[in-house]
Amino acid sequence: MLKIGLIKEGKIPQDNRVALTPQQCKWLLKKRNDITIMVQPSAKRCFSDDEYQRAGAALSDDLSSCDVLLGIKEVPIDDLIENKTYLFFSHTKKQQLHNRKLLRAIIQKNITLIDYECLEHDDGQRIIGFGFFAGIVGAHNGMMAYGERTGLYKLDRVYKQRSFKELIHTYFGLRLPNVKIAITGSGRVAQGLLEIMNLMGIHEVEPDDYLIRRFAYPVYTQLKGVELYMHRNTVKYSRMHFHENPQEYGCKFLPYTTQTDILLNGVYWDERIPRLFEKDDIQAEDFIIQTIADVSDDREGSVPINLYSQTIEDPIYGIDKILLKKHHLI
């Protein structure tokens, strides 16, 4: 008998997402009579404890009898149970310094870690990761933040909507100013960003037009690899070569900082990849970006002024252009 445990999220701020929904638990228990599911009670999940009980899962604070433990974010070191198999996002694949102690503890406690970030299909594409709905939420939050900062329109917090369908209804009748929005990336996150642009009725324009024109209506442009990066010697872009040798490339984004009101960032980043701009660039008089939604969310990564992770309830903060420090914006 395989015992699956659904852990309570221990990282602060707590995440309300779940690795298994009640409906998925019900399906698993119906299809397999050699599986049991135990759920640690939590008041923070987007599904209630009662919903899991009605699906056939058992509630228990003690998951030490479980074989496999499922979560979302990093598990606090003190909560790790020895000799178990865990599935969660450990945020260690890029050798993140802040999680070295976590990875060391996992090894010391003889834990088998299956990191969602490392699960891939046969073609190398990730099975689980930032995707379409990350782009949806990031685009909504970016547009919401700009509206609150300028006072020109109002959008509610995305987490208050119970479904994507409900979220779409909040865009009916929305009147946007003549903003210019730059979207970076071409993957699943970018598809979510583009979906919100289309749902809000924002017009797409080509990068060349975007750089030289102001428009009488809200517009966006999508910047893919060829628009963002060029080889320092050949001044060309090869997708395959870039993925293998990103350190040989420079970034071409800086001119867009003089024409962009809102940046929605969805590019993959690691330390070898050039940033979209540098911290000091935001002090230039012609740097006019007012709002950035960094969906990739690498601290001091492709957006170097990404300094902190925020909560679902309070996703926005400001950056002092001179001190380059966080301050409360809204």
N, C-alpha and C positions, 0 to 999 in steps of 0.2 A: 504494500500500500504506500503510495507516494503522498506525502503531506506537503501541501503548498501553503506558505504563510504570506499574508499581505501585511506588510509592516506599516506602522504609523510613521509618517514623515517626521524626522527629528531635527533636520536642519532648520535653522532660524534665518529668515522668515520661512514659515512652513508653506509647503506647496500643497495645493488642493487637488492636484491631478492624481490619477490612480493607475496602477499597472494592470489591474483587472477591474472591469465594471461588474456590477451585480448581474447583468444580463450574461456576460461572458462566464461568470462563475456558474450560473444556472446551466448554461450550455455544456460546460466542461463536466459538471457533475452528472448531467443527464447522459452524456456520451460515454463517460468512463466511470466504471464502478470500482476502479482501483485507485481513485484519487479522492482525497479530502482537502478541504480548504478552510484555513483558519484566518481570521481577520482581527488585527489589533484595533480595538475601538478608537475612534478619532472624531472629534467634533469639527475638524477642519476640512475633511474631504468634501468633494462636490457631491458624493453620494452618502446617505446616512447609514449608520450601523444597522438600522431596521431593514433597509433595503437589502443589505447583504444577508441578513438572517432569513428574510423571506426567499432569497435566492438559494438557500440551502447551506450557506457557509456558517461556521461556528465562530463566535466571538470569544477572544481570549487575549489578555495582556501578555501571557507567557507563550512565546512561539518556539521555545527550546526543543519541542518535540518535532518540529517541522524539518523537512529535508531541504527544501528550496524556499528562499525568502525573496519576495519581490518588492521593490520600492521604485522611487523616481529619482530623487536627489541623493547626494552623498549621505551615508549613514554615519552619525556621530561615533567616534572611536569607542566610547564607553558602552554603546548599544550593540556593538558587534558581538555575535555569538560564535564561539570557536567551532571549527570543523564543519561549517555549514557552506552551502552554495548560495551566493547572493547574485541577484540581478538588479543593477541600478546604474545611473550615470555617475561615474566616479570622478569625472573631469581630471583624469591623470594622463590621458593619451598624449597630450601635448607637453608632458612633463611639467604641469603646472606646479609651481613652487608651493602654493598654499595647501596642496593636498598630498605632499610627500609623506607627512606623518600618517595620513589615512592609509596610503598604499603600504607603508612599512608595517602598520598594525595588521592589515589584511594578511600579509605574509607571515607575521609572527603568530597569528591566531589560526594558521593553517586553513584559511578560508579560500574557497574557489570563487573567484570573481568573474562573472560574465557581464562585461560592460556593454550596455546597449550601443554605445558609440562604435564598438568594434564588430558588431554583427553585420555581415555583408552577404549579398547574393553572390552567385557564381561569377557574375560579371564585374564584381568589385563595388557595386552600388550599395550604399548603406540601407539596411532594412528598417532601422529605427533612427530617427534624428530630427533635427529641426526641419520642419516641412511646411506644407501648405498652410496649416492653421497657425503656425508661428508667424508666418507672413501676414495672415489675416489680422491677428492681434496686434502685431507690430505696426502695421499701417494704420489701423484704427487709433491706436494710442498716439501715433505721431500726428495724425490729423486732429485728434482731440486736444493734444497739447498746444498745437498752434491756435486752435479756436479759443482755448482758455487764455492763452497769453495775449492775444490780440483783442479778445472780446467780440469778434466778428460773427461767431456762430457757437453753438453748444452741442457737444456730444457727451453721452453718459459713459461711465466706466464699462468696459467690455464684459467684465466678469459678472455683471448684474443680469446679463441676458442668458437664458437657459439653453439656447440653441442658436445655431448659425442663422436659422430662419428668422428668429426674433431679432438678431443683430441687423439683418438686412432691412427689416421694417424701420429701424431707427434712421435709415438714410432717406426715407421718403420725405420729399419736401425740403431737403437740405440745400441751402443756398450758400455756395462757397465764393470767396473773393477770387480775384485774378492771381492766384498763387502759381508759382513754378516749382515743380516737385521733381527731384532726381531720384531714380530708383537704380540701385546697383545690384548686379547679380543676374544669373540666368537659370538658377536651379529651382528647387521646390519652394524655398522661401520666397524667391522673387515672384513665383506664380501666385502666391497668396497676396503679395503686395499689389500685383497687377489686378487681381480680382477686386480688391477694394477700390482701386482707381476706377474700374469699369462700373462697379455698383454705385459709386458716387457721381458717375457721369462726367469724369474728368477726361479731357481730350489728350490723346497721345500725339507727340510731335517728334520729329527726327532730331538727333543730337545737334546737328549743324544749325538747324533753325533755332533750337533752344538757346544756343550760345549767343545769337545775334539779335533776337527779337524779344519784345514784350508783347503779351497777348491780351485781348479784351475778355478772356475767359480763362478758367483754371486749366493748366496743362501739366503733363508729366513727360519725361523721357526716360527710356530704359538704357542703362549703360552696362554693356556686357564686357567680356574680357578684352575684345579688340578695341573698344572705346576707352578702356581704363588703363591698359598696360602696353608698354613697348620695350623692346630689347634695347639696352643702353648703347650697343654698338651698331646693330643693323637697323635700328629704329623701326622694326617690324614686330608683328605679333604672330606667334604660332601657338595654338592652344596646347598641343601636346608638349612642345618644348617648354612652354611656360609652366605647365604642371610639374614637369620634371626638374626645371631649373628656375624657379621664380626669383631667386636672389640675383639673377642677371638682368632683371627688368626694373624699369622705373614706372611710376604711376602718372597718368595724364589727367587726373581728376581736378587739379587745382583751378583751371579756368572756370569750372562749373560752380565753384564757391562764390563767384562774382555774379551769378545769375540765378541762384537757387534760394528759395525761401524755406523749403522743407526737404531734408535728405532722409530717404528710407533705405537703410543699408542692409543688403542681404548677401554680401559676398563671403565666401569662406576665407579664413585668415589663419596663418601661422607665422612664426617669427621670421621666416625667410621671405615672406611676401611684403612688398612695399605698402605702407599705409596710404590711405586716400589723401591725407594731408598731415602736417606735423602740428604739434601744439601751438607753436608760435604763430602759425599761419592765421589763427583765428583773431589775432590782434591787428591784422591788416584792415585798412579802412574799407576796402572793397570786398571783404569777406562778409557776405550779407545773410548767410544761413542763420535762421532764427530757431529752427527746431530740427532735431535729429532723432530718429527712431533707429537705434542700432540693434536690429534683430539678431545679427550674428553674435552680439553681446560678448566680445572678447575684451576684457579689461585692458585698456591702453593698447588695443589692437588696431584693426583697420581704421577705427575712429579713435584717435589717441586720447580724446577727452572723455572717453567712457571710463569713469573712475569707480563706479559702484553699481552693484546690482540693487534693484528696488523691489518692492513688494507689489503684489497684484492690486492691492487697495491703493497704493501710492506709488505709481510707476514713473513719476516725473521729478526731475531736479534740474537746477540751473548750474551753469559754469561761469565763474567770474573770469572775464577775458584777460584781466591783468594778473590776478593771483593764480589763475588756472586751478582754482579750488571749487568744490561743490558748495552751492548755496540753495536755499529753498526758494523755488520760483513761484509755485502756485499751491 
